[in-house]
Amino acid sequence: SITRDVTWGIPVPAEIDSEMTGKTLYVWPDSLIAPISFTKVALDKQGRGKELEKFWKDPEARIFQFLGQDNVYFYVLMQGAMWLGVNDHYTMTDVFSVFHLMVDGEKMSKSRGNFYSGDQLTEEMGYDPDQVRYFLSTLGIAEKPSNFDFNTFKERNKFLAGPMNASIEKPISAVHSKFDGKVPEGNLLEKVEKETMKIVQLYVKNMEKGDHITLLGQIENYARLVNGLFVQYKPHDDRAEIQGRKDALYSCFYILKNLMIMLHPFVPQTMERVRQSLHLPESVFSIDELGTAIPAGHAIGEKKQYFAAVEGVSSEAE
């Protein structure tokens, strides 16, 4: 509901709808300024409290706010009015409205009791937070009401535990077993370079639009390049031609670095473990790092557990 019978709200004109007589449009004012407060708390915890105005008052900044569709009236109208009324150069450039999450065809609702909490999914059911984040990102909830279907959820987790984990683990295993744990001196394969240019352009475009469902499908295809290079060039097999093996493994680490950066907003905990295995600094998650290679001779750390294991799925499986 966007109206209530509270007396302190803005009266809804009766000529709009006779059934709205006596109702008012309202919003809790403190919720409108909450994003600023949240930003301040987060920056203070990082020792960066002085950067608050950089986030909110820089005329070149883009501020993206994500809302449920029920809140569009409140935030777009009333938050905008408050921002203008304060007249202190606060910026709000983009508002993304998302549709309702459904269960068995019905809107998730606390009053109906047909909802899952984060604690239920992670603590009671044992799912990793990144498994939940990734699945929600594939639902296209910015475009349409979407169903939280457990069978589909489990299938996505099988993909992450299988082919996606394989694309991360295979280069790390091969570099330790065959190349003394260091990225080999190789050349970037032309196909990999072309596919990377395409995916980076798509990434920038779709992240700005919030089109995650299309983007993640393309990122998954990009990850499959690693498995394809292992089939073709066999960098883990001493019987294959050596320069081809070096070029393929060098290209695999190039893919892996780009993959890690692009997936970080969706599965941050998992990609942090990848970063540690690759022995790269935290600054590597900058979008400016996309399309830059891990240099030959760079030492790679040990393989870790990346996406959570799923019963009956091997991470080395296609």
Summary of the structure (lengths in Angstrom):
residues: 318
radius of gyration: 23.9
end to end distance: 47.6
largest distance: 82.0
contacts: 892
relative contact order: 0.10
helix: 54%
strand: 8%
